[in-house]
Amino acid sequence: MTEGPSERALKGAVFDLGGVMTEPMGRHRETIVDPVQLDLLRFFLSEFRDVYHLPTGAHDLHLLETGAISDEEFFARMTERYIAEGGHDGVDAGIAQHVVFGKGMVACGAMIDAVRQVKAAGYRTALLTNISRSGESLLRSLLPVDELFDVVVDSSRVRMRKPDPAIFLLTCERLGLAPQECLFVDDLRCNVAAATELGMTTIQCKDPVAIADEVVELLLGRPAAAEPESAGAGP
């Protein structure tokens, strides 16, 4: 679903990483049957719902994504909190990380192709991601970052995270565009709402394959699979 004024001159597009440039996050969790792991997942998701939507804070989720603590510290501390709440004392940080992330992210080919088409048409493109200090190596193992994006804004490097309005404004500034000139695509409602408030056109991504088509249709006026009628068309 697209939100924002429908008649405007969009010149740039900003994309989230997890759940947008990758397959939906957490699909592996549907296969978890171990009761201890299910309880640990419940604990993580409860914390996520309570604090993730806050622009800033002192919770470990905020500290992880602003680079203050490492992945290893985050999962060790999460496990300690879980055990202190009465959780199973046989759970370690490695199990916790597997429960939350499974085997890791998988790039979405359809969205990569959509971004490639959008950039080739002349739009400025950015990747805006809440990610930990290990994020840069992860990004480059997943995506042809330099080919797809003019700008990469990594929360752990800039020490800000979505949905803080400041990180959206920084991204637009680095693109050389006003928020009103940018499309923003993210899988989380709180981030989409923050971008909409700034005047960006927004799409909440539930299915990156379907949304890849929507992005191309919105910006290029044709289905993603269609061949462009002429080279060089753009904003």
C-alpha positions as MATLAB code, in Angstrom:
seq = 'MTEGPSERALKGAVFDLGGVMTEPMGRHRETIVDPVQLDLLRFFLSEFRDVYHLPTGAHDLHLLETGAISDEEFFARMTERYIAEGGHDGVDAGIAQHVVFGKGMVACGAMIDAVRQVKAAGYRTALLTNISRSGESLLRSLLPVDELFDVVVDSSRVRMRKPDPAIFLLTCERLGLAPQECLFVDDLRCNVAAATELGMTTIQCKDPVAIADEVVELLLGRPAAAEPESAGAGP';
ca = [
       0.000    0.000    0.000;
       1.366    3.389   -1.026;
       0.905    6.392    1.222;
       1.521   10.053    0.451;
       0.525   12.578   -2.198;
      -0.024   10.853   -5.501;
       0.956   13.815   -7.710;
       4.547   14.803   -7.046;
       7.909   14.729   -8.766;
       9.730   11.835   -7.116;
      13.456   11.871   -7.769;
      14.752    9.273   -5.320;
      13.931    5.983   -3.640;
      15.051    4.785   -0.203;
      14.950    1.090    0.665;
      15.175   -0.830    3.941;
      17.314   -3.983    4.072;
      15.627   -6.776    6.057;
      12.228   -7.716    4.668;
      12.592   -5.390    1.661;
      15.901   -6.104   -0.055;
      15.752   -9.576    1.497;
      13.103  -12.230    1.848;
      10.678  -11.595    4.746;
      12.338  -11.763    8.137;
      11.486  -14.529   10.575;
      10.045  -17.120    8.188;
      12.216  -19.765    9.852;
      10.357  -19.150   13.122;
       7.312  -20.932   11.720;
       9.313  -24.175   11.822;
      10.379  -23.883   15.485;
       8.738  -26.604   17.565;
      11.057  -26.899   20.567;
       9.108  -25.501   23.560;
      12.151  -23.813   25.092;
      13.007  -22.090   21.823;
       9.377  -21.058   21.358;
       9.403  -19.509   24.822;
      12.659  -17.706   24.049;
      11.128  -16.400   20.810;
       8.099  -15.177   22.780;
      10.471  -13.290   25.079;
      12.336  -11.641   22.189;
       9.155  -10.637   20.348;
       7.660   -9.202   23.532;
      10.700   -6.976   24.013;
      10.664   -6.058   20.308;
       7.015   -4.942   20.462;
       7.615   -2.945   23.639;
      10.615   -0.895   22.554;
      11.414   -1.133   18.857;
       9.046    1.648   17.776;
      10.766    4.148   20.105;
      13.136    6.407   18.130;
      15.788    6.328   20.866;
      16.333    4.527   24.141;
      18.652    2.565   26.390;
      17.280   -0.907   25.621;
      19.746   -3.365   24.108;
      17.839   -3.298   20.805;
      18.593    0.423   20.542;
      22.190   -0.064   21.657;
      22.717   -2.854   19.111;
      21.451   -0.810   16.199;
      23.368    2.338   17.136;
      26.641    0.441   17.428;
      27.010    0.677   21.201;
      27.088   -3.115   21.689;
      27.999   -6.054   19.445;
      25.789   -8.917   18.270;
      27.519  -11.200   20.772;
      26.851   -8.798   23.647;
      23.233   -8.360   22.593;
      22.409  -12.061   22.579;
      24.366  -12.765   25.774;
      22.469  -10.016   27.569;
      19.143  -11.091   26.074;
      19.745  -14.635   27.314;
      20.580  -13.334   30.784;
      17.331  -11.350   30.905;
      15.368  -14.366   29.722;
      16.836  -16.611   32.419;
      16.324  -13.917   35.075;
      12.634  -13.730   34.110;
      12.336  -17.432   34.839;
      13.280  -18.841   31.464;
      15.088  -22.131   30.914;
      18.662  -21.856   32.241;
      20.056  -24.184   29.580;
      19.643  -21.580   26.811;
      22.811  -19.889   25.572;
      23.487  -16.902   23.344;
      24.077  -19.029   20.235;
      20.647  -20.623   20.532;
      19.091  -17.189   21.063;
      20.695  -15.843   17.894;
      19.491  -18.843   15.890;
      15.941  -18.453   17.212;
      15.835  -14.788   16.192;
      17.702  -14.897   12.858;
      17.829  -18.523   11.776;
      20.519  -19.052    9.125;
      20.509  -15.353    8.234;
      19.123  -13.140    5.492;
      18.402  -14.187    1.916;
      18.483  -11.521   -0.796;
      15.289  -10.900   -2.789;
      16.139  -11.117   -6.498;
      12.949   -9.333   -7.561;
      13.690   -6.289   -5.409;
      17.325   -6.185   -6.502;
      16.120   -6.095  -10.112;
      13.576   -3.382   -9.281;
      16.218   -1.164   -7.661;
      18.543   -1.749  -10.596;
      15.816   -0.604  -13.010;
      14.930    2.429  -10.918;
      18.549    3.544  -10.645;
      19.159    2.983  -14.356;
      16.189    5.238  -15.088;
      17.891    8.125  -13.308;
      16.480    8.010   -9.804;
      18.798    8.535   -6.822;
      18.759    5.445   -4.601;
      19.623    4.812   -0.957;
      19.750    1.895    1.433;
      18.639    2.906    4.943;
      19.004    0.123    7.474;
      18.894   -0.437   11.212;
      21.764   -2.859   11.620;
      24.545   -3.834   14.001;
      28.280   -3.111   13.778;
      28.765   -6.235   11.645;
      26.375   -4.805    9.076;
      28.754   -3.624    6.365;
      30.236   -7.056    5.680;
      26.735   -8.552    5.768;
      25.426   -6.001    3.267;
      28.206   -6.665    0.814;
      27.794  -10.431    1.082;
      24.092  -10.107    0.228;
      23.837   -7.328   -2.345;
      25.804   -5.569   -5.111;
      25.680   -2.481   -2.896;
      27.790   -0.117   -5.022;
      25.837   -0.985   -8.157;
      22.409   -0.477   -6.599;
      22.760    2.464   -4.223;
      24.127    5.982   -4.415;
      23.947    6.254   -0.626;
      24.094    3.746    2.227;
      23.025    4.864    5.718;
      23.901    2.294    8.386;
      22.369    3.005   11.799;
      25.350    1.607   13.687;
      27.687    4.041   11.897;
      25.598    7.203   12.150;
      24.491    6.348   15.720;
      20.831    6.949   14.892;
      18.119    4.493   13.995;
      14.692    4.411   12.420;
      12.122    5.666   13.295;
      14.097    8.710   14.492;
      13.187   11.470   11.981;
      16.823   12.607   11.994;
      18.046    9.487   10.184;
      15.501    9.950    7.390;
      16.531   13.595    7.008;
      20.198   12.585    6.927;
      19.487   10.051    4.184;
      17.602   12.602    2.088;
      20.392   15.153    2.631;
      22.999   12.662    1.416;
      20.860   12.001   -1.653;
      20.644   15.752   -2.271;
      16.849   15.595   -2.183;
      13.981   16.848   -0.042;
      11.877   14.229    1.781;
       8.948   15.130   -0.489;
      11.037   14.011   -3.468;
      11.686   10.527   -2.072;
       9.908    7.196   -1.983;
      10.566    5.117    1.139;
       9.998    1.334    1.377;
      10.141   -0.516    4.707;
       8.511   -3.573    6.258;
       7.782   -2.018    9.680;
       4.770    0.195   10.254;
       6.546    2.479   12.757;
       9.230    3.353   10.200;
       6.711    3.928    7.429;
       4.680    6.201    9.704;
       7.749    8.287   10.599;
       8.702    8.723    6.940;
       5.134    9.635    5.981;
       5.109   12.307    8.689;
       8.168   13.887    7.037;
       6.381   14.067    3.685;
       7.947   11.067    1.977;
       5.850    8.831   -0.254;
       5.842    5.462    1.505;
       5.167    1.799    0.883;
       4.930   -0.775    3.654;
       6.434   -4.005    2.383;
       4.786   -7.253    3.417;
       5.967   -9.218    0.380;
       9.126   -7.911   -1.338;
       8.394   -9.735   -4.582;
       4.989   -8.057   -4.924;
       6.291   -4.692   -3.740;
       9.139   -4.814   -6.269;
       6.453   -4.666   -8.968;
       4.687   -1.837   -7.141;
       7.883    0.223   -6.929;
       8.610   -0.134  -10.642;
       4.987    0.595  -11.546;
       4.972    3.725   -9.378;
       8.302    5.161  -10.526;
       8.600    3.888  -14.097;
       4.961    3.486  -15.051;
       5.261   -0.117  -16.215;
       5.339   -3.628  -14.743;
       8.719   -4.710  -13.405;
       8.954   -7.545  -15.922;
       8.244   -5.307  -18.927;
      11.064   -4.168  -21.161;
      11.604   -0.396  -21.037;
      10.409    1.333  -24.198;
      13.431    3.603  -24.354;
      16.687    4.023  -22.533;
      17.354    7.031  -20.354;
      13.765    7.712  -19.287;
      13.565    8.956  -15.726;
      12.645   11.750  -13.386;
];
